[in-house]
Amino acid sequence: MSVGASGASVVMIAGLLVVGILYGGFREYMTPHIPHDDWLGKRAVFEGQITQVYQNPGSTAVYLVVHRIEFEDNREQVAIRAYLRVSGQAEPLTPGEDIRVSGILGFRPAQSTQTAIPLQAPTYAITGKLQSVRRGQPWLVRIRDEWLQNGAASARVTPAHQQLAASIVFGADNLSETVKAAFLAAGLMHVLAASGANIVLLELTLEYTAYPIWRRLRLPFWMWSLFLIVIIWVFAGMCAFQVSIVRAAIMATYRWFGAAVGRRSSVSMSLAAAALIMAVTAPSSMLTPSAWLSFMATGAIAQSLLKVNPVRQKVRMPVLVTDKEPPSSGRKVNLWTALQGLGWLTQKGLMSLWGSLRITLSVELVVTPLVLVLFSQITPYSVLANVLCEPLIALLLPLSLLWLSLSAMTSMMGFISLAANSVGFLENELVGGLEHIVEGIAAWPGALWTVRGVPGWWVLLYYLLLTIVKWGIRNWREFGFRQHVS
């Protein structure tokens, strides 16, 4: 390990420790996440924001974060996770809406006084009546919905496939329980939520499509960095600023600000910066399982995908690693050069497959124990499912954005309808193929295992052993390299 990398690791660990100490010191003064005992069973009025909605026959299951509780004699500011069952609601409820409920707070029937998830406050049940709903969504989410509605007018993409694509690209939660169960059994539930991988794919899409035009126009590179930062945060807003997207957007902002001023950035330091900013601005978001899994999984993916190119626009800029041109480039084409080109393409394909498998294995090694303890579930076929579906998912984001853009412009420029329909047909077939693979893997025997009673200390021991093994492998390789050189 170099001195710079070692120093960065020390700074990252020290920063996280400082944040943890500050959080522990001030947690008693923070908004309570667990209500007092005398609040339970007492009638009150609850105000909060909807986080999840599940449609059931005859009723709607609503999960929300309660921000205020009004009793007859006082008012309390809180941040309590709660569950509410609503019946007879004419208009559908959607995440992000503010609601007002009159009722009684208590424990859920299937939940004890404490949650099974470490550091996670329990979810309480509100038994009562929905009083009012404040409609309206952030303007970027409204733009996203209008964008999707323009695409819905196209007959080239079926409504079911469009909903699946919207969930994968923007994290829209409007899928049926059957589709969610299939992705869960295949080990691909994470692709249904907007994640940091989408930010990486957005960066790479713009890198290969818009950046060549930017260079041809001879525009300064720092403006390109700022342009990318704006686009990333606009996309984050369209995803309703979900925790994983915000974390990835902060990481990307850190990298591109560094690139704009010609400084080398590292994934570890961008992760530390994201952890620090989110812990200061929204500390409760750092104590959720989704945040833990998001930091760990996306950090592993970004570490594997993004490398540093030392020479580009005279600054170090994160780009996807590329190899040399194919052997046939610049030469007269004959049978021998054609065979050489075919061999080069085969080698590239095998290297990409091996890289995808290595990334998937590294991510599974990191997140599987945590998933097992938090959710008591394990998916044996997740590695195979990720390797098979990752190429399709990587194509889906740029293809969806292109199709939605062309569909939106069709009303103003009718001559591009042919291109919009063609891209829509490709997206429909791509989503259909992805769904077919997922449903096939989910139908295999033993696709989803349930393992209960795994102790939390086992995770700490596992990660300690994993760190020791990785440290041993790295030092063994360095020792072998020094022996080879000498």
Steps between C-alpha positions, in 0.01 A plus 500: 500500500638841407543782747226701332252215511590428861453864595164512324385193689610651831315825424187310394496284813573797726221702340249221544608453862453871569154488345413197710621669819306818425188303419529296819557814706202689361253217441328575831422848371372386164139455402374181667464194278336291771189643671463524874300229671220739595444585131398143417127439513425871524283667237678765298534657155801391295661692212759337279625413154426181311806289419345183352158393374379145436164433340310206651150371419259732679764713675831682464804441719677831563842545660588851613736705712307695764644848551249641749264361763226726639345404833225690677745679726827514307675449165814292435749512213607142421637276224312175557457224244137392486260275313140582409230297325265717295164379364257670264750756366368637170826643363817289521768602747858542380837524677607854583152627586428652842208355693314575824359211702285490812543186707696302758867403489603148597719207408430294193335166585782294347780708657641495849602808694840500326593465138717217368717744302793648696493880549168513314203647685190281490204565275188583700137459398248782482140390541272777387358701214669694225396864533670676211760460227715781366543419135795608298848378421837668445521666160771265376284200587208662316721550195601134520135390519406716200798359315380148573145588396627617162667165460182320607326636192728286285366157412852363456550439874239313699382661829644214708841531334495878534427473873789258539735728306389804706567307821850399386596845368325736745407275792125548444311267734197394295572134428282204582588271789555216252777688319661605830491141626670377180782755526539422872533126436753562221714722725433811290276699730760776512453584130138604563618798706693797373856439612851626458549267206254720306715805571808317371313388187375857443856632525633242256212559256574871486873424484462306176221707339523866605866539589634454142272785389623708795861447394424582138348831612824564697312587818701506825514182700396661830170596336452134404551399862244754621259393225524139613444598864181687405372208290573255783304702756210552259487124456515459879203734529306294247567200725345695791840533674501147631774424751710287266473753217597792725802307623609420146440858385721633782773254401478606135503868595816446704671322211405754234592800712838337545524438126410864428795627702738229378514296819501122522200365689444162659189296558583458869522874557180567305325237713633668814381841375152361428486335843609820672254727316205264544581435866503875569195596291281191547645275772189281522545396137835343591332263745288317242580163340457650153775755574736231630446276198518796262834622632653155499369373165537817295842566646613157382351559155653845463839375617494237227353708216666839539872535449722806469642602166810713564484699177178650375444868444816544710312382811429167657145407423302188592416298192435141414823318422542435129749282318692563183338504160426165335785344303333575166482875563683697230593192295372351178223254574563141393425156640789511747414846639134399517592196707721718720211743552266214585751370753534846650122532535480153657772591745323825587173314555662243727680773694172690545327182615777428747492859625125482551532171686780638719301814585191296582694261721667785688166671559337176613786433741443839657120527520376141535577462874330832577194404294487165677496661846266787413245318286567130574513424127761375257482448123741231371457596134562873544851489352380327183197730475715811531751381240222419252294814560767767550561553125125543443467741793801701380331544161159573649582835660640680191239333277214608730625857521537513121151356444336739749681798343394404147143435615483844662626668181265310270212743569716792380692318226288228349774382265688336787209272588662219302816525708296515825300192401815311405672578828179418687483162329858426604430602860186287512692194380786574739271528803311190387823303477608620845166405650513157335847430645398615848180295504689195376766521772239574768317181404804279565480283813663653807517848347418671832610368838379623836753475782393630839685551823836619358669703778620851430847439640553249219504788248776682690707180517443435129613847394804478727603171339428639151725799569780275625473275193505795259798651683682166481430457127619853421822459696561159348468648152733787585752255644478283186546806278811610694644151477436495125666841448801407708 
